[in-house]
Amino acid sequence: MKNYQDYKRMMMDCFRDNRVKLTVMVIVLQLLNALIGYADAMITENVSGSALLMYVLLFGLLLIVNFALLFVFLSTLRGSCSIIEEAKYSLKRFPTELGFTVLMSIFSTMIMMLLAIMLTAIPMLYMVLAFIVSVIVVILQCFFAFAVHDGCKGVFSILATCITLLKRNWKPLVRAMIPYLVFSLVISFALQLLIQGQFKNSVTTQQAIIQAFDKQKMTLAYEILGLYLLNYLGSAVLLTYVYLYYAQVYETEIELFPVQNPISGTITIDIVEEHTEDI
């Protein structure tokens, strides 16, 4: 069983050579996430058919791009990747990706609701536990995407193996996530203090920005927007390391997965051709 430093040494050369390119990709994904958030805020403020359609389209696009991005991290670790080809393959596996996303959404929503009911009087503890849940979801999503990339089929079968991998390596996986987790907790806490001090009703960050501009509270709007952008850029930098680290863990433990297109180690011509046909 490898520890945190073992995995880190194995992926650091790849990280140093590709971090700028990968960080830019994560920033683009974060931008799409922001668009989804603003679309959701627009629907909440003014429900309309066009806004709902835009939200659905953006959600589908975000899902495909999100998985394609994780495909790119795994391919980059293996020495080569094509963003366009990975996007095409992500589109092809959309039903599997959607099934996993819906399953994780139901799981996280139920857990969050339970925590909200139990910890109404302790908001800080709720925030910490909510972040732990989000970390678990991120880890499972990464491993699920890598397995989908390698041709594994069956949402529940893949998810069960991802959980096994998480249990086997939870210490290095959590340690790799700590800088991102601490950064996000600090920014989220600052945003919550700022928003709750100005808005009586519970609103999202995107809704708070929109309402602040609508009410001509420009200083407040820029303060919230500044923290939001800081979170946006900082998260992109930290997640680049996390995603590549998780790709290395998956690559090392790939024998756990019933892969149909194993592209691990030396890539043979037959394997490359099979993966190309899938794409």
Residue, then its C-alpha position, 0 to 999 in steps of 0.5 A: m500500500k503506497n502512502y501520500q509521498d509515494y503517489k506524489r513522487m510518481m506524478m510530480d514530473c507530469f504535474r510540473d510539465n503540464r500544470v499551466k495547461l491543466t489549470v487553464m482547463v480547470i478555470v474554463l470548467q469553473l467558468l461553466n460552473a459559474l454560468i450554471g450558478y447564475a442560470d439557477a439564480m435567474i430561474t429562482e428570481n424569475v422563472s421562465g421557459s427560456a431560463l429553464l431551457m438554458y439551465v438544462l442545456l448548460f447542465g448537460l454541457l457542463l456534465i460532458v465537459n467535466f468528465a472530458l476534463l477528467f479524461v484529459f488528466l488521466s491521458t496527460l498522466r499517461g503521456s498523451c491526450s487529445i482534448i477533442e477526442e476526449a470530449k467526443y468520448s465523453l459525449k458518447r458515454f453521456p448516459t453513464e455519466l448522467g446516471f452517476t451524477v443523478l445518483m450522487s446528487i440524490f446521495s449528497t442532497m439526502i445527506m445535506m438535508l439530514l445534516a441541516i436538520m440535525l445541525t440547525a443550531i451549529p452552522m459551522l459544524y454543518m459547513v465542515l461536514a458538508f465539505i467532507v461530503s463534497v470531498i467524498v463526492v469529488i473523489l468518487q467522481c474522479f475515479f468513476a470518470f477514469a474508469v469510464h474512460d477505460g471502458c468500464k460499464g455499469v454505474f453501480s459496478i463502477l461505483a462499488t469499485c470506486i468506493t473500494l479504492l477510496k477505502r484502500n487509499w483514504k489517507p493519501l486521498v484526503r491529504a491531497m485534498i486538504p489545501y483545497l478544503v482549507f482554502s474553500l472553507v475559509i472563503s465559504f466562511a467569509l462569504q457566509l458572514l458577508i451574505q448573512g449580515q446583509f440578507k435576511n433570507s437564505v440566498t446563494t452567492q450568485q443570488a446575493i451578487i444579483q440582488a446586491f446589484d439590483k439594490q444598488k449596493m455596489t460596495l457589497a456586490y463588489e466585495i462578494l464578487g471579489l471573494y467569489l473570483l478569489n475562490y474561483l481562481g484559487s480552487a482551479v489552481l488547487l484542483t489541478y493538483v488534486y485531479l492529477y494526484y487522483a489520476q495517479v492513484y487510479e493508475t496505480e490501483i487500476e487492477l481493481f477495475p474490470v477495464q475493457n480498454p486498459i491503457s496503463g503502462t506501455i500502450t500497445i497498438d491494439i489498445v490504442e486502436e480499440h480506444t480510438e474505435d470507442i471514441 
